Amino acid sequence: MASYAIFDEKYYLAQYPWVKPAIDAGVIKSGLEHFQKFGEAGGLTKVSRYFDEATYLAGNPDIAALVRTPNNPNAPFATGLDHFIQYGYEEGRTRVSPEYDEAFYLANNRQLQPFIQNGTFKNGYQHFIQFGIKDGQFGTSFFETEYLQKNPDVRPFVESGALKTGREHYFNFGKNDPSRSATFIGSSGNDIIAGAGVGNVELIGTEVGLGTGNGFGEGRVYEGDGSNEFDTLIGGSGRDKFVIGDLIEGSKGNPAGIATFYIGPGFATIRNFTKGQDSIQLGDDLSPFSDQFLILPINNNRDLAIQRKASPFDVPGTAPFDTLAVIEGGGNLSLNLLPGAGFSRFLLG
């Protein structure tokens, strides 16, 4: 049975503006009616920000032989999208777009598992299409909502449909602009987070969202503390900041305080750290800094560990020195406290 759940009326009309005059003239009622009567069979595929024809065909190679081409004019489907609407959506296929990562979405929405198991949803993608988008959730490790908040000049292009998402803008334009910054975030599980871009890039292995502020706009909400997580944070060519802790400025439902990640079991593995360019951010409510953290070579001096001394407020039985992060290949590095570090927020580099 055909499913048009992914169809986005506003986005479709933005991609095919010549349809709107037909609606205004009363020839057709909507973009969806146009697509069902003409566009689907005619090979139009830009119906959703979260479906990409090339990605679907590349991720589902069994479909390619079923799509009509000049050399295969009698194939049953006009496009990969045609197949997805007729069968793929209900079959639970999720390799559909660079703007959606099924594993990431499920890791950030573990409450969905019972509903997938009982058949309410075939997968996380169906939930994302029906509810997640409306709730402001995002489908990849790129911190979409914060990027649009920090780059208001991009938002009109996304809202008009000229761009699918802020992520599309960043990877097509922003990552090559030193003035643009971006943040890549993880989930409550084990993540591999890779940065990209020539500007300032943050990598955070824990789950992060935006909360409504108390008159101060939206602020970050750290929805995980990294406990029992073993995350890998991979730097790129820009000025990377590996976030192992932060000073929380506070927002509605998220009071001000200190976030120190990876206390107890778990730590972050940092790769591609460039001395003199990159930094590591720690957060702690104890001072002075030098009394609370140890930085020492491990693994036969190959790697560098950042450890935190146990606090009187820690759970009894906590190890006296807890590894928060390991810099691969950094055994010969000497990290210093950088300018710009403030109370409870430390920058090393």
Order of alpha helices (4+ residues) and beta strands (2+ residues): alpha-alpha-alpha-alpha-alpha-alpha-alpha-alpha-alpha-alpha-alpha-beta-beta-beta-beta-beta-beta-beta-beta-beta-beta-beta-alpha-beta-beta-beta-beta
